[in-house]
Structures are given as structure tokens and as C-alpha cells.
Amino acid sequence: MKLKQTLAITVIGALFYFSSQAIAADAHQHTTEAIKHAEDAQIHGKAGHSKALLDHAQESLTHAKAAEKESAEAHQHITESIKHLEEAIAHAKQDHAEEATKHTAEALKHLRHSVAE
């Protein structure tokens, strides 16, 4: 009886461990995609391309929100990056590439910190 309980606890523990690893990997993938698109948005912003900045900032925001849901550890930095991406999008829609680029840079800073934790 004791062997069955020990085996059951071991199996449950292993399942929990591997499922938490899969969740962390998904969050990391979303953060990586958010960084990639935010970098592209920043490049386009520096070139004055508000439309391309807008497209990449929106894609970055989608991935950042997904990462926020999946990763409690990096939640604070992801939340800050989302605020800055939303500001970047708002400014890009008004054709304010310089201001949108500043917010994209801040979003990148927080996204990178979220991966480092």
C-alpha cells in the first residue's frame, strides 16, 4: 500500500513538473516573439515608418499579453512592456514615429528584463 502511495505521489509530482516546464517554455517563446517584433518596430520607427512600426508593435503586444498570462515570474516587466507598446501603437497611429519609438525602446527594456529573471 505504501509503495502505491509513493508511486502515485512521484507520478503526480513528475506530471506537475513537466507541465510547469511546458508553460514556462510557452511564455518564453511569446516573450521572444514580443522582443523580435518590438525590435522591428523600433527599427521602423527610427526610419520614420509609422505604419510598419504600428504593425510590429501590435504583433509584439499580442505576444506580450500571451506571455503575461503564462508567466507569473516576469509578470511585472511584461505588464510594463504592454503599457509602453500600447503607447507606441497610439503614437504610431497619429504618425508620431519618434515618440512611438521611445515607447518601443522602453517596452524592449522590460521584455528583456522579463526573460532575464
C-alpha positions as CSV (number, residue, x, y, z in Angstrom):
1,M,0.0,0.0,0.0
2,K,2.8,2.4,0.9
3,L,4.6,1.6,-2.3
4,K,1.5,2.5,-4.3
5,Q,1.1,5.8,-2.5
6,T,4.8,6.7,-3.0
7,L,4.5,5.8,-6.7
8,A,1.3,7.9,-7.1
9,I,3.0,10.9,-5.4
10,T,6.0,10.5,-7.6
11,V,3.9,10.3,-10.8
12,I,1.8,13.3,-9.8
13,G,5.0,15.3,-9.0
14,A,6.6,14.4,-12.3
15,L,3.4,15.4,-14.2
16,F,3.3,18.7,-12.4
17,Y,7.0,19.4,-13.0
18,F,6.8,18.7,-16.7
19,S,3.6,20.7,-17.2
20,S,5.1,23.7,-15.5
21,Q,8.1,23.4,-17.7
22,A,5.9,23.4,-20.8
23,I,4.1,26.5,-19.6
24,A,7.4,28.3,-18.9
25,A,8.6,27.4,-22.4
26,D,5.4,28.8,-24.0
27,A,5.8,32.0,-22.0
28,H,9.5,32.3,-23.1
29,Q,8.5,31.7,-26.8
30,H,5.9,34.5,-26.6
31,T,8.4,36.8,-24.9
32,T,11.0,36.1,-27.6
33,E,8.4,36.9,-30.3
34,A,7.4,40.1,-28.5
35,I,11.1,41.2,-28.4
36,K,11.6,40.4,-32.1
37,H,8.6,42.4,-33.2
38,A,9.4,45.3,-30.8
39,E,12.9,45.4,-32.2
40,D,11.5,45.6,-35.7
41,A,9.0,48.3,-34.6
42,Q,11.9,50.3,-33.2
43,I,13.9,50.0,-36.4
44,H,11.0,51.2,-38.5
45,G,10.3,54.0,-36.0
46,K,13.8,55.3,-36.3
47,A,13.3,55.3,-40.0
48,G,10.1,57.2,-39.7
49,H,7.9,54.4,-40.9
50,S,4.8,54.8,-38.6
51,K,2.7,52.1,-40.4
52,A,5.4,49.4,-40.1
53,L,6.1,50.4,-36.5
54,L,2.3,50.1,-35.8
55,D,2.1,46.6,-37.4
56,H,5.1,45.3,-35.4
57,A,4.1,47.0,-32.2
58,Q,0.6,45.4,-32.4
59,E,2.2,41.9,-33.0
60,S,4.6,42.5,-30.1
61,L,1.7,43.4,-27.9
62,T,-0.2,40.3,-28.8
63,H,2.8,38.1,-27.8
64,A,3.5,40.2,-24.6
65,K,-0.1,39.7,-23.4
66,A,0.2,36.0,-24.0
67,A,3.5,35.8,-22.1
68,E,1.9,37.8,-19.3
69,K,-0.8,35.2,-18.9
70,E,1.6,32.3,-18.8
71,S,4.4,33.6,-16.7
72,A,3.9,34.8,-13.1
73,E,7.6,35.4,-12.5
74,A,8.1,38.0,-15.2
75,H,4.6,39.5,-14.8
76,Q,5.7,43.0,-13.7
77,H,8.1,43.6,-16.6
78,I,5.6,42.1,-19.1
79,T,2.9,44.4,-17.7
80,E,5.1,47.4,-18.1
81,S,6.1,46.4,-21.6
82,I,2.4,46.1,-22.5
83,K,1.8,49.7,-21.3
84,H,4.6,51.0,-23.5
85,L,3.5,49.0,-26.5
86,E,0.0,50.4,-26.2
87,E,1.5,53.9,-26.1
88,A,3.7,53.2,-29.1
89,I,0.7,52.0,-31.0
90,A,-1.3,55.1,-30.1
91,H,1.5,57.4,-31.2
92,A,2.2,55.4,-34.4
93,K,-1.5,55.8,-35.3
94,Q,-1.0,59.5,-35.1
95,D,2.1,59.3,-37.2
96,H,4.4,60.3,-34.3
97,A,7.2,57.9,-35.1
98,E,9.7,59.5,-32.7
99,E,7.5,59.2,-29.6
100,A,6.3,55.8,-30.6
101,T,10.0,54.7,-30.9
102,K,10.7,55.9,-27.4
103,H,7.9,53.8,-26.0
104,T,9.0,50.8,-28.1
105,A,12.5,51.1,-26.6
106,E,11.0,51.1,-23.0
107,A,8.9,48.1,-23.9
108,L,12.0,46.3,-25.2
109,K,13.9,47.1,-21.9
110,H,11.1,45.5,-19.9
111,L,10.7,42.5,-22.2
112,R,14.4,41.7,-22.0
113,H,14.3,42.0,-18.2
114,S,11.4,39.6,-18.1
115,V,13.5,36.9,-19.9
116,A,16.5,37.5,-17.6
117,E,14.5,36.7,-14.4
